[in-house]
């Protein structure tokens, strides 16, 4: 029974999860900027995998990034603008 349920439900998880990025950007842009570690708005924003946020200097130090993936996840466009904490 569990295998049949997984067969039915598993394909629905990806589209549902994909809708969370644009929804968070629309309703909670500050939350999204804080999770990503973006202080300034950026076009083609990278996905920051990890780093150390420095609130006094407004930068994420030692950030390991994947270029343009943050914008792609949030807006489904590579060069879209992602909001920052300052905006």
PyMOL Python script that loads the backbone (N, CA, C, O; Angstrom):
from pymol import cmd

cmd.read_pdbstr("""\
ATOM      1  N   UNK A   1       0.827  -1.193   0.000  1.00  0.00           N
ATOM      2  CA  UNK A   1       0.000   0.000   0.000  1.00  0.00           C
ATOM      3  C   UNK A   1       0.872   1.257   0.000  1.00  0.00           C
ATOM      4  O   UNK A   1       0.562   2.229  -0.690  1.00  0.00           O
ATOM      5  N   UNK A   2       1.948   1.240   0.763  1.00  0.00           N
ATOM      6  CA  UNK A   2       2.835   2.406   0.822  1.00  0.00           C
ATOM      7  C   UNK A   2       3.500   2.666  -0.525  1.00  0.00           C
ATOM      8  O   UNK A   2       3.672   3.822  -0.912  1.00  0.00           O
ATOM      9  N   UNK A   3       3.866   1.638  -1.225  1.00  0.00           N
ATOM     10  CA  UNK A   3       4.491   1.813  -2.538  1.00  0.00           C
ATOM     11  C   UNK A   3       3.511   2.421  -3.538  1.00  0.00           C
ATOM     12  O   UNK A   3       3.904   3.255  -4.355  1.00  0.00           O
ATOM     13  N   UNK A   4       2.249   2.017  -3.486  1.00  0.00           N
ATOM     14  CA  UNK A   4       1.257   2.610  -4.381  1.00  0.00           C
ATOM     15  C   UNK A   4       1.045   4.082  -4.052  1.00  0.00           C
ATOM     16  O   UNK A   4       0.909   4.916  -4.946  1.00  0.00           O
ATOM     17  N   UNK A   5       1.019   4.385  -2.776  1.00  0.00           N
ATOM     18  CA  UNK A   5       0.841   5.782  -2.363  1.00  0.00           C
ATOM     19  C   UNK A   5       2.039   6.619  -2.810  1.00  0.00           C
ATOM     20  O   UNK A   5       1.863   7.740  -3.287  1.00  0.00           O
ATOM     21  N   UNK A   6       3.255   6.088  -2.661  1.00  0.00           N
ATOM     22  CA  UNK A   6       4.455   6.803  -3.107  1.00  0.00           C
ATOM     23  C   UNK A   6       4.431   7.007  -4.614  1.00  0.00           C
ATOM     24  O   UNK A   6       4.850   8.054  -5.108  1.00  0.00           O
ATOM     25  N   UNK A   7       3.954   6.031  -5.333  1.00  0.00           N
ATOM     26  CA  UNK A   7       3.869   6.135  -6.787  1.00  0.00           C
ATOM     27  C   UNK A   7       2.925   7.257  -7.207  1.00  0.00           C
ATOM     28  O   UNK A   7       3.170   7.921  -8.214  1.00  0.00           O
ATOM     29  N   UNK A   8       1.872   7.474  -6.468  1.00  0.00           N
ATOM     30  CA  UNK A   8       0.894   8.513  -6.792  1.00  0.00           C
ATOM     31  C   UNK A   8       1.365   9.888  -6.304  1.00  0.00           C
ATOM     32  O   UNK A   8       1.236  10.874  -7.029  1.00  0.00           O
ATOM     33  N   UNK A   9       1.903   9.962  -5.100  1.00  0.00           N
ATOM     34  CA  UNK A   9       2.220  11.241  -4.468  1.00  0.00           C
ATOM     35  C   UNK A   9       3.581  11.802  -4.891  1.00  0.00           C
ATOM     36  O   UNK A   9       3.727  13.022  -4.968  1.00  0.00           O
ATOM     37  N   UNK A  10       4.558  10.978  -5.160  1.00  0.00           N
ATOM     38  CA  UNK A  10       5.915  11.448  -5.471  1.00  0.00           C
ATOM     39  C   UNK A  10       5.964  12.416  -6.654  1.00  0.00           C
ATOM     40  O   UNK A  10       6.668  13.422  -6.562  1.00  0.00           O
ATOM     41  N   UNK A  11       5.263  12.172  -7.749  1.00  0.00           N
ATOM     42  CA  UNK A  11       5.316  13.138  -8.853  1.00  0.00           C
ATOM     43  C   UNK A  11       4.700  14.501  -8.516  1.00  0.00           C
ATOM     44  O   UNK A  11       5.008  15.492  -9.178  1.00  0.00           O
ATOM     45  N   UNK A  12       3.850  14.564  -7.516  1.00  0.00           N
ATOM     46  CA  UNK A  12       3.219  15.830  -7.136  1.00  0.00           C
ATOM     47  C   UNK A  12       4.109  16.698  -6.261  1.00  0.00           C
ATOM     48  O   UNK A  12       3.881  17.902  -6.149  1.00  0.00           O
ATOM     49  N   UNK A  13       5.132  16.094  -5.634  1.00  0.00           N
ATOM     50  CA  UNK A  13       5.988  16.853  -4.720  1.00  0.00           C
ATOM     51  C   UNK A  13       6.830  17.899  -5.423  1.00  0.00           C
ATOM     52  O   UNK A  13       6.973  19.008  -4.909  1.00  0.00           O
ATOM     53  N   UNK A  14       7.386  17.587  -6.572  1.00  0.00           N
ATOM     54  CA  UNK A  14       8.259  18.531  -7.270  1.00  0.00           C
ATOM     55  C   UNK A  14       7.536  19.802  -7.693  1.00  0.00           C
ATOM     56  O   UNK A  14       8.028  20.892  -7.403  1.00  0.00           O
ATOM     57  N   UNK A  15       6.392  19.714  -8.366  1.00  0.00           N
ATOM     58  CA  UNK A  15       5.702  20.962  -8.722  1.00  0.00           C
ATOM     59  C   UNK A  15       5.251  21.758  -7.499  1.00  0.00           C
ATOM     60  O   UNK A  15       5.302  22.988  -7.510  1.00  0.00           O
ATOM     61  N   UNK A  16       4.815  21.075  -6.459  1.00  0.00           N
ATOM     62  CA  UNK A  16       4.385  21.786  -5.253  1.00  0.00           C
ATOM     63  C   UNK A  16       5.560  22.493  -4.593  1.00  0.00           C
ATOM     64  O   UNK A  16       5.423  23.632  -4.146  1.00  0.00           O
ATOM     65  N   UNK A  17       6.702  21.840  -4.526  1.00  0.00           N
ATOM     66  CA  UNK A  17       7.894  22.457  -3.943  1.00  0.00           C
ATOM     67  C   UNK A  17       8.405  23.604  -4.786  1.00  0.00           C
ATOM     68  O   UNK A  17       8.925  24.583  -4.250  1.00  0.00           O
ATOM     69  N   UNK A  18       8.268  23.503  -6.097  1.00  0.00           N
ATOM     70  CA  UNK A  18       8.728  24.553  -6.992  1.00  0.00           C
ATOM     71  C   UNK A  18       7.918  25.833  -6.819  1.00  0.00           C
ATOM     72  O   UNK A  18       8.428  26.917  -7.104  1.00  0.00           O
ATOM     73  N   UNK A  19       6.709  25.741  -6.374  1.00  0.00           N
ATOM     74  CA  UNK A  19       5.867  26.923  -6.170  1.00  0.00           C
ATOM     75  C   UNK A  19       6.210  27.686  -4.892  1.00  0.00           C
ATOM     76  O   UNK A  19       5.783  28.830  -4.737  1.00  0.00           O
ATOM     77  N   UNK A  20       6.960  27.094  -3.985  1.00  0.00           N
ATOM     78  CA  UNK A  20       7.281  27.760  -2.720  1.00  0.00           C
ATOM     79  C   UNK A  20       8.236  28.938  -2.899  1.00  0.00           C
ATOM     80  O   UNK A  20       8.124  29.924  -2.171  1.00  0.00           O
ATOM     81  N   UNK A  21       9.176  28.865  -3.853  1.00  0.00           N
ATOM     82  CA  UNK A  21      10.115  29.969  -4.070  1.00  0.00           C
ATOM     83  C   UNK A  21       9.416  31.255  -4.479  1.00  0.00           C
ATOM     84  O   UNK A  21       9.586  32.272  -3.807  1.00  0.00           O
ATOM     85  N   UNK A  22       8.633  31.251  -5.559  1.00  0.00           N
ATOM     86  CA  UNK A  22       7.917  32.470  -5.946  1.00  0.00           C
ATOM     87  C   UNK A  22       6.919  32.942  -4.892  1.00  0.00           C
ATOM     88  O   UNK A  22       6.719  34.146  -4.727  1.00  0.00           O
ATOM     89  N   UNK A  23       6.295  32.014  -4.183  1.00  0.00           N
ATOM     90  CA  UNK A  23       5.339  32.394  -3.150  1.00  0.00           C
ATOM     91  C   UNK A  23       6.034  33.128  -2.008  1.00  0.00           C
ATOM     92  O   UNK A  23       5.529  34.143  -1.529  1.00  0.00           O
ATOM     93  N   UNK A  24       7.183  32.628  -1.569  1.00  0.00           N
ATOM     94  CA  UNK A  24       7.928  33.289  -0.498  1.00  0.00           C
ATOM     95  C   UNK A  24       8.433  34.650  -0.960  1.00  0.00           C
ATOM     96  O   UNK A  24       8.403  35.609  -0.188  1.00  0.00           O
ATOM     97  N   UNK A  25       8.894  34.751  -2.191  1.00  0.00           N
ATOM     98  CA  UNK A  25       9.361  36.030  -2.724  1.00  0.00           C
ATOM     99  C   UNK A  25       8.235  37.055  -2.757  1.00  0.00           C
ATOM    100  O   UNK A  25       8.460  38.231  -2.473  1.00  0.00           O
ATOM    101  N   UNK A  26       7.041  36.625  -3.096  1.00  0.00           N
ATOM    102  CA  UNK A  26       5.909  37.548  -3.177  1.00  0.00           C
ATOM    103  C   UNK A  26       5.422  37.997  -1.807  1.00  0.00           C
ATOM    104  O   UNK A  26       5.174  39.185  -1.601  1.00  0.00           O
ATOM    105  N   UNK A  27       5.281  37.074  -0.872  1.00  0.00           N
ATOM    106  CA  UNK A  27       4.653  37.378   0.414  1.00  0.00           C
ATOM    107  C   UNK A  27       5.634  37.707   1.528  1.00  0.00           C
ATOM    108  O   UNK A  27       5.278  38.432   2.457  1.00  0.00           O
ATOM    109  N   UNK A  28       6.859  37.194   1.464  1.00  0.00           N
ATOM    110  CA  UNK A  28       7.837  37.414   2.535  1.00  0.00           C
ATOM    111  C   UNK A  28       9.230  37.665   1.941  1.00  0.00           C
ATOM    112  O   UNK A  28      10.135  36.857   2.145  1.00  0.00           O
ATOM    113  N   UNK A  29       9.412  38.769   1.215  1.00  0.00           N
ATOM    114  CA  UNK A  29      10.706  38.997   0.564  1.00  0.00           C
ATOM    115  C   UNK A  29      11.864  39.171   1.549  1.00  0.00           C
ATOM    116  O   UNK A  29      12.987  38.773   1.242  1.00  0.00           O
ATOM    117  N   UNK A  30      11.620  39.751   2.715  1.00  0.00           N
ATOM    118  CA  UNK A  30      12.696  39.921   3.701  1.00  0.00           C
ATOM    119  C   UNK A  30      13.147  38.571   4.247  1.00  0.00           C
ATOM    120  O   UNK A  30      14.337  38.358   4.477  1.00  0.00           O
ATOM    121  N   UNK A  31      12.215  37.675   4.453  1.00  0.00           N
ATOM    122  CA  UNK A  31      12.545  36.331   4.928  1.00  0.00           C
ATOM    123  C   UNK A  31      13.417  35.608   3.908  1.00  0.00           C
ATOM    124  O   UNK A  31      14.390  34.943   4.264  1.00  0.00           O
ATOM    125  N   UNK A  32      13.060  35.746   2.651  1.00  0.00           N
ATOM    126  CA  UNK A  32      13.837  35.103   1.606  1.00  0.00           C
ATOM    127  C   UNK A  32      15.243  35.691   1.521  1.00  0.00           C
ATOM    128  O   UNK A  32      16.214  34.946   1.384  1.00  0.00           O
ATOM    129  N   UNK A  33      15.366  37.010   1.599  1.00  0.00           N
ATOM    130  CA  UNK A  33      16.686  37.654   1.553  1.00  0.00           C
ATOM    131  C   UNK A  33      17.542  37.218   2.740  1.00  0.00           C
ATOM    132  O   UNK A  33      18.748  37.016   2.594  1.00  0.00           O
ATOM    133  N   UNK A  34      16.930  37.072   3.906  1.00  0.00           N
ATOM    134  CA  UNK A  34      17.679  36.632   5.089  1.00  0.00           C
ATOM    135  C   UNK A  34      18.131  35.182   4.950  1.00  0.00           C
ATOM    136  O   UNK A  34      19.256  34.850   5.321  1.00  0.00           O
ATOM    137  N   UNK A  35      17.271  34.317   4.421  1.00  0.00           N
ATOM    138  CA  UNK A  35      17.655  32.913   4.241  1.00  0.00           C
ATOM    139  C   UNK A  35      18.802  32.785   3.249  1.00  0.00           C
ATOM    140  O   UNK A  35      19.688  31.949   3.427  1.00  0.00           O
ATOM    141  N   UNK A  36      18.790  33.608   2.207  1.00  0.00           N
ATOM    142  CA  UNK A  36      19.806  33.533   1.167  1.00  0.00           C
ATOM    143  C   UNK A  36      21.073  34.301   1.527  1.00  0.00           C
ATOM    144  O   UNK A  36      22.123  34.064   0.929  1.00  0.00           O
ATOM    145  N   UNK A  37      20.996  35.216   2.491  1.00  0.00           N
ATOM    146  CA  UNK A  37      22.167  36.003   2.865  1.00  0.00           C
ATOM    147  C   UNK A  37      22.448  37.146   1.913  1.00  0.00           C
ATOM    148  O   UNK A  37      23.598  37.564   1.781  1.00  0.00           O
ATOM    149  N   UNK A  38      21.420  37.666   1.241  1.00  0.00           N
ATOM    150  CA  UNK A  38      21.576  38.792   0.318  1.00  0.00           C
ATOM    151  C   UNK A  38      21.254  40.090   1.047  1.00  0.00           C
ATOM    152  O   UNK A  38      20.162  40.247   1.594  1.00  0.00           O
ATOM    153  N   UNK A  39      22.203  41.017   1.054  1.00  0.00           N
ATOM    154  CA  UNK A  39      21.981  42.312   1.684  1.00  0.00           C
ATOM    155  C   UNK A  39      21.528  43.356   0.675  1.00  0.00           C
ATOM    156  O   UNK A  39      20.708  44.218   0.992  1.00  0.00           O
ATOM    157  N   UNK A  40      22.059  43.281  -0.532  1.00  0.00           N
ATOM    158  CA  UNK A  40      21.719  44.222  -1.603  1.00  0.00           C
ATOM    159  C   UNK A  40      20.857  43.512  -2.643  1.00  0.00           C
ATOM    160  O   UNK A  40      21.021  42.312  -2.864  1.00  0.00           O
ATOM    161  N   UNK A  41      19.934  44.243  -3.289  1.00  0.00           N
ATOM    162  CA  UNK A  41      19.209  43.627  -4.407  1.00  0.00           C
ATOM    163  C   UNK A  41      20.182  43.312  -5.543  1.00  0.00           C
ATOM    164  O   UNK A  41      21.088  44.098  -5.822  1.00  0.00           O
ATOM    165  N   UNK A  42      19.998  42.183  -6.188  1.00  0.00           N
ATOM    166  CA  UNK A  42      20.913  41.755  -7.254  1.00  0.00           C
ATOM    167  C   UNK A  42      20.147  41.136  -8.407  1.00  0.00           C
ATOM    168  O   UNK A  42      19.183  40.397  -8.208  1.00  0.00           O
ATOM    169  N   UNK A  43      20.587  41.446  -9.603  1.00  0.00           N
ATOM    170  CA  UNK A  43      20.067  40.776 -10.790  1.00  0.00           C
ATOM    171  C   UNK A  43      20.885  39.505 -10.990  1.00  0.00           C
ATOM    172  O   UNK A  43      22.106  39.521 -10.839  1.00  0.00           O
ATOM    173  N   UNK A  44      20.232  38.433 -11.320  1.00  0.00           N
ATOM    174  CA  UNK A  44      20.946  37.167 -11.486  1.00  0.00           C
ATOM    175  C   UNK A  44      21.596  36.716 -10.190  1.00  0.00           C
ATOM    176  O   UNK A  44      22.754  36.297 -10.173  1.00  0.00           O
ATOM    177  N   UNK A  45      20.844  36.805  -9.113  1.00  0.00           N
ATOM    178  CA  UNK A  45      21.378  36.506  -7.780  1.00  0.00           C
ATOM    179  C   UNK A  45      21.822  35.051  -7.664  1.00  0.00           C
ATOM    180  O   UNK A  45      21.133  34.152  -8.146  1.00  0.00           O
ATOM    181  N   UNK A  46      22.963  34.815  -7.032  1.00  0.00           N
ATOM    182  CA  UNK A  46      23.423  33.442  -6.846  1.00  0.00           C
ATOM    183  C   UNK A  46      22.675  32.760  -5.700  1.00  0.00           C
ATOM    184  O   UNK A  46      22.066  33.421  -4.859  1.00  0.00           O
ATOM    185  N   UNK A  47      22.732  31.464  -5.682  1.00  0.00           N
ATOM    186  CA  UNK A  47      22.260  30.699  -4.532  1.00  0.00           C
ATOM    187  C   UNK A  47      23.460  30.548  -3.613  1.00  0.00           C
ATOM    188  O   UNK A  47      24.448  29.910  -3.977  1.00  0.00           O
ATOM    189  N   UNK A  48      23.378  31.131  -2.424  1.00  0.00           N
ATOM    190  CA  UNK A  48      24.473  31.035  -1.462  1.00  0.00           C
ATOM    191  C   UNK A  48      24.261  29.770  -0.646  1.00  0.00           C
ATOM    192  O   UNK A  48      23.300  29.667   0.116  1.00  0.00           O
ATOM    193  N   UNK A  49      25.156  28.815  -0.808  1.00  0.00           N
ATOM    194  CA  UNK A  49      25.025  27.532  -0.117  1.00  0.00           C
ATOM    195  C   UNK A  49      25.343  27.674   1.366  1.00  0.00           C
ATOM    196  O   UNK A  49      24.614  27.165   2.217  1.00  0.00           O
ATOM    197  N   UNK A  50      26.437  28.372   1.670  1.00  0.00           N
ATOM    198  CA  UNK A  50      26.756  28.689   3.059  1.00  0.00           C
ATOM    199  C   UNK A  50      27.754  29.830   3.101  1.00  0.00           C
ATOM    200  O   UNK A  50      28.420  30.129   2.110  1.00  0.00           O
ATOM    201  N   UNK A  51      27.849  30.462   4.257  1.00  0.00           N
ATOM    202  CA  UNK A  51      28.742  31.593   4.476  1.00  0.00           C
ATOM    203  C   UNK A  51      28.470  32.157   5.857  1.00  0.00           C
ATOM    204  O   UNK A  51      27.574  31.691   6.561  1.00  0.00           O
ATOM    205  N   UNK A  52      29.235  33.149   6.240  1.00  0.00           N
ATOM    206  CA  UNK A  52      29.066  33.784   7.547  1.00  0.00           C
ATOM    207  C   UNK A  52      28.540  35.201   7.354  1.00  0.00           C
ATOM    208  O   UNK A  52      29.258  36.055   6.835  1.00  0.00           O
ATOM    209  N   UNK A  53      27.304  35.466   7.761  1.00  0.00           N
ATOM    210  CA  UNK A  53      26.759  36.808   7.593  1.00  0.00           C
ATOM    211  C   UNK A  53      27.432  37.793   8.542  1.00  0.00           C
ATOM    212  O   UNK A  53      27.622  37.501   9.723  1.00  0.00           O
ATOM    213  N   UNK A  54      27.789  38.959   8.016  1.00  0.00           N
ATOM    214  CA  UNK A  54      28.382  40.039   8.805  1.00  0.00           C
ATOM    215  C   UNK A  54      27.425  41.221   8.712  1.00  0.00           C
ATOM    216  O   UNK A  54      27.464  41.983   7.746  1.00  0.00           O
ATOM    217  N   UNK A  55      26.559  41.374   9.729  1.00  0.00           N
ATOM    218  CA  UNK A  55      25.535  42.412   9.701  1.00  0.00           C
ATOM    219  C   UNK A  55      26.114  43.813   9.805  1.00  0.00           C
ATOM    220  O   UNK A  55      25.502  44.761   9.312  1.00  0.00           O
ATOM    221  N   UNK A  56      27.264  43.972  10.424  1.00  0.00           N
ATOM    222  CA  UNK A  56      27.866  45.301  10.535  1.00  0.00           C
ATOM    223  C   UNK A  56      28.381  45.784   9.184  1.00  0.00           C
ATOM    224  O   UNK A  56      28.243  46.964   8.862  1.00  0.00           O
ATOM    225  N   UNK A  57      28.970  44.897   8.391  1.00  0.00           N
ATOM    226  CA  UNK A  57      29.498  45.262   7.072  1.00  0.00           C
ATOM    227  C   UNK A  57      28.483  44.987   5.955  1.00  0.00           C
ATOM    228  O   UNK A  57      28.730  45.340   4.801  1.00  0.00           O
ATOM    229  N   UNK A  58      27.355  44.368   6.281  1.00  0.00           N
ATOM    230  CA  UNK A  58      26.320  44.015   5.305  1.00  0.00           C
ATOM    231  C   UNK A  58      26.855  43.160   4.150  1.00  0.00           C
ATOM    232  O   UNK A  58      26.595  43.447   2.982  1.00  0.00           O
ATOM    233  N   UNK A  59      27.602  42.111   4.494  1.00  0.00           N
ATOM    234  CA  UNK A  59      28.107  41.159   3.504  1.00  0.00           C
ATOM    235  C   UNK A  59      28.025  39.752   4.093  1.00  0.00           C
ATOM    236  O   UNK A  59      27.916  39.580   5.307  1.00  0.00           O
ATOM    237  N   UNK A  60      28.078  38.771   3.233  1.00  0.00           N
ATOM    238  CA  UNK A  60      28.181  37.379   3.658  1.00  0.00           C
ATOM    239  C   UNK A  60      29.600  36.933   3.352  1.00  0.00           C
ATOM    240  O   UNK A  60      29.969  36.775   2.188  1.00  0.00           O
ATOM    241  N   UNK A  61      30.383  36.733   4.375  1.00  0.00           N
ATOM    242  CA  UNK A  61      31.801  36.409   4.209  1.00  0.00           C
ATOM    243  C   UNK A  61      31.988  34.910   3.948  1.00  0.00           C
ATOM    244  O   UNK A  61      31.301  34.066   4.522  1.00  0.00           O
ATOM    245  N   UNK A  62      32.925  34.617   3.078  1.00  0.00           N
ATOM    246  CA  UNK A  62      33.243  33.228   2.760  1.00  0.00           C
ATOM    247  C   UNK A  62      32.109  32.484   2.090  1.00  0.00           C
ATOM    248  O   UNK A  62      31.982  31.268   2.233  1.00  0.00           O
ATOM    249  N   UNK A  63      31.283  33.216   1.356  1.00  0.00           N
ATOM    250  CA  UNK A  63      30.111  32.598   0.734  1.00  0.00           C
ATOM    251  C   UNK A  63      30.514  31.647  -0.390  1.00  0.00           C
ATOM    252  O   UNK A  63      31.368  31.963  -1.218  1.00  0.00           O
ATOM    253  N   UNK A  64      29.889  30.492  -0.399  1.00  0.00           N
ATOM    254  CA  UNK A  64      30.030  29.541  -1.499  1.00  0.00           C
ATOM    255  C   UNK A  64      28.735  29.653  -2.298  1.00  0.00           C
ATOM    256  O   UNK A  64      27.652  29.357  -1.793  1.00  0.00           O
ATOM    257  N   UNK A  65      28.863  30.086  -3.554  1.00  0.00           N
ATOM    258  CA  UNK A  65      27.690  30.428  -4.349  1.00  0.00           C
ATOM    259  C   UNK A  65      27.605  29.611  -5.631  1.00  0.00           C
ATOM    260  O   UNK A  65      28.615  29.161  -6.172  1.00  0.00           O
ATOM    261  N   UNK A  66      26.369  29.431  -6.103  1.00  0.00           N
ATOM    262  CA  UNK A  66      26.115  28.886  -7.433  1.00  0.00           C
ATOM    263  C   UNK A  66      25.506  30.035  -8.229  1.00  0.00           C
ATOM    264  O   UNK A  66      24.395  30.468  -7.922  1.00  0.00           O
ATOM    265  N   UNK A  67      26.209  30.540  -9.250  1.00  0.00           N
ATOM    266  CA  UNK A  67      25.751  31.730  -9.973  1.00  0.00           C
ATOM    267  C   UNK A  67      24.352  31.585 -10.555  1.00  0.00           C
ATOM    268  O   UNK A  67      24.009  30.560 -11.144  1.00  0.00           O
ATOM    269  N   UNK A  68      23.560  32.621 -10.379  1.00  0.00           N
ATOM    270  CA  UNK A  68      22.222  32.796 -10.964  1.00  0.00           C
ATOM    271  C   UNK A  68      21.170  31.789 -10.516  1.00  0.00           C
ATOM    272  O   UNK A  68      20.014  31.902 -10.923  1.00  0.00           O
ATOM    273  N   UNK A  69      21.525  30.825  -9.708  1.00  0.00           N
ATOM    274  CA  UNK A  69      20.551  29.813  -9.309  1.00  0.00           C
ATOM    275  C   UNK A  69      19.511  30.367  -8.332  1.00  0.00           C
ATOM    276  O   UNK A  69      18.367  29.914  -8.327  1.00  0.00           O
ATOM    277  N   UNK A  70      19.901  31.344  -7.503  1.00  0.00           N
ATOM    278  CA  UNK A  70      18.937  31.955  -6.582  1.00  0.00           C
ATOM    279  C   UNK A  70      17.794  32.620  -7.333  1.00  0.00           C
ATOM    280  O   UNK A  70      16.629  32.448  -6.975  1.00  0.00           O
ATOM    281  N   UNK A  71      18.123  33.381  -8.377  1.00  0.00           N
ATOM    282  CA  UNK A  71      17.083  34.023  -9.189  1.00  0.00           C
ATOM    283  C   UNK A  71      16.222  32.993  -9.898  1.00  0.00           C
ATOM    284  O   UNK A  71      15.007  33.162 -10.005  1.00  0.00           O
ATOM    285  N   UNK A  72      16.841  31.933 -10.378  1.00  0.00           N
ATOM    286  CA  UNK A  72      16.087  30.890 -11.080  1.00  0.00           C
ATOM    287  C   UNK A  72      15.082  30.204 -10.153  1.00  0.00           C
ATOM    288  O   UNK A  72      13.947  29.945 -10.555  1.00  0.00           O
ATOM    289  N   UNK A  73      15.486  29.912  -8.931  1.00  0.00           N
ATOM    290  CA  UNK A  73      14.591  29.259  -7.975  1.00  0.00           C
ATOM    291  C   UNK A  73      13.431  30.179  -7.595  1.00  0.00           C
ATOM    292  O   UNK A  73      12.293  29.727  -7.469  1.00  0.00           O
ATOM    293  N   UNK A  74      13.724  31.476  -7.412  1.00  0.00           N
ATOM    294  CA  UNK A  74      12.700  32.402  -6.934  1.00  0.00           C
ATOM    295  C   UNK A  74      11.748  32.892  -8.019  1.00  0.00           C
ATOM    296  O   UNK A  74      10.561  33.093  -7.760  1.00  0.00           O
ATOM    297  N   UNK A  75      12.261  33.085  -9.226  1.00  0.00           N
ATOM    298  CA  UNK A  75      11.433  33.717 -10.254  1.00  0.00           C
ATOM    299  C   UNK A  75      11.322  32.912 -11.533  1.00  0.00           C
ATOM    300  O   UNK A  75      10.562  33.285 -12.427  1.00  0.00           O
ATOM    301  N   UNK A  76      12.061  31.815 -11.643  1.00  0.00           N
ATOM    302  CA  UNK A  76      12.117  30.994 -12.850  1.00  0.00           C
ATOM    303  C   UNK A  76      12.759  31.740 -14.022  1.00  0.00           C
ATOM    304  O   UNK A  76      12.512  31.410 -15.182  1.00  0.00           O
ATOM    305  N   UNK A  77      13.584  32.747 -13.717  1.00  0.00           N
ATOM    306  CA  UNK A  77      14.358  33.488 -14.715  1.00  0.00           C
ATOM    307  C   UNK A  77      15.781  33.645 -14.195  1.00  0.00           C
ATOM    308  O   UNK A  77      15.984  33.906 -13.009  1.00  0.00           O
ATOM    309  N   UNK A  78      16.768  33.489 -15.074  1.00  0.00           N
ATOM    310  CA  UNK A  78      18.172  33.572 -14.645  1.00  0.00           C
ATOM    311  C   UNK A  78      18.606  34.993 -14.282  1.00  0.00           C
ATOM    312  O   UNK A  78      19.433  35.164 -13.386  1.00  0.00           O
ATOM    313  N   UNK A  79      18.074  36.008 -14.950  1.00  0.00           N
ATOM    314  CA  UNK A  79      18.528  37.373 -14.714  1.00  0.00           C
ATOM    315  C   UNK A  79      17.519  38.232 -13.974  1.00  0.00           C
ATOM    316  O   UNK A  79      17.600  39.459 -14.041  1.00  0.00           O
ATOM    317  N   UNK A  80      16.579  37.633 -13.276  1.00  0.00           N
ATOM    318  CA  UNK A  80      15.594  38.404 -12.526  1.00  0.00           C
ATOM    319  C   UNK A  80      16.243  38.993 -11.272  1.00  0.00           C
ATOM    320  O   UNK A  80      17.251  38.489 -10.777  1.00  0.00           O
ATOM    321  N   UNK A  81      15.640  40.065 -10.778  1.00  0.00           N
ATOM    322  CA  UNK A  81      16.183  40.722  -9.587  1.00  0.00           C
ATOM    323  C   UNK A  81      15.652  40.058  -8.323  1.00  0.00           C
ATOM    324  O   UNK A  81      14.455  39.804  -8.186  1.00  0.00           O
ATOM    325  N   UNK A  82      16.565  39.786  -7.414  1.00  0.00           N
ATOM    326  CA  UNK A  82      16.203  39.261  -6.094  1.00  0.00           C
ATOM    327  C   UNK A  82      16.386  40.378  -5.081  1.00  0.00           C
ATOM    328  O   UNK A  82      17.389  41.091  -5.110  1.00  0.00           O
ATOM    329  N   UNK A  83      15.428  40.529  -4.193  1.00  0.00           N
ATOM    330  CA  UNK A  83      15.480  41.579  -3.193  1.00  0.00           C
ATOM    331  C   UNK A  83      16.571  41.305  -2.164  1.00  0.00           C
ATOM    332  O   UNK A  83      16.947  40.155  -1.937  1.00  0.00           O
ATOM    333  N   UNK A  84      17.071  42.360  -1.549  1.00  0.00           N
ATOM    334  CA  UNK A  84      18.059  42.220  -0.490  1.00  0.00           C
ATOM    335  C   UNK A  84      17.471  42.711   0.826  1.00  0.00           C
ATOM    336  O   UNK A  84      16.380  43.281   0.847  1.00  0.00           O
ATOM    337  N   UNK A  85      18.183  42.492   1.913  1.00  0.00           N
ATOM    338  CA  UNK A  85      17.710  42.913   3.225  1.00  0.00           C
ATOM    339  C   UNK A  85      17.611  44.441   3.325  1.00  0.00           C
ATOM    340  O   UNK A  85      16.756  44.951   4.049  1.00  0.00           O
ATOM    341  N   UNK A  86      18.464  45.172   2.618  1.00  0.00           N
ATOM    342  CA  UNK A  86      18.423  46.634   2.671  1.00  0.00           C
ATOM    343  C   UNK A  86      17.196  47.203   1.967  1.00  0.00           C
ATOM    344  O   UNK A  86      16.760  48.310   2.285  1.00  0.00           O
ATOM    345  N   UNK A  87      16.642  46.468   1.027  1.00  0.00           N
ATOM    346  CA  UNK A  87      15.462  46.992   0.325  1.00  0.00           C
ATOM    347  C   UNK A  87      14.217  46.479   1.019  1.00  0.00           C
ATOM    348  O   UNK A  87      13.103  46.793   0.599  1.00  0.00           O
TER     349      UNK A  87
END
""", "prot")
cmd.dss("prot")
cmd.show_as("cartoon", "prot")
cmd.util.cbc("prot")
cmd.orient("prot")
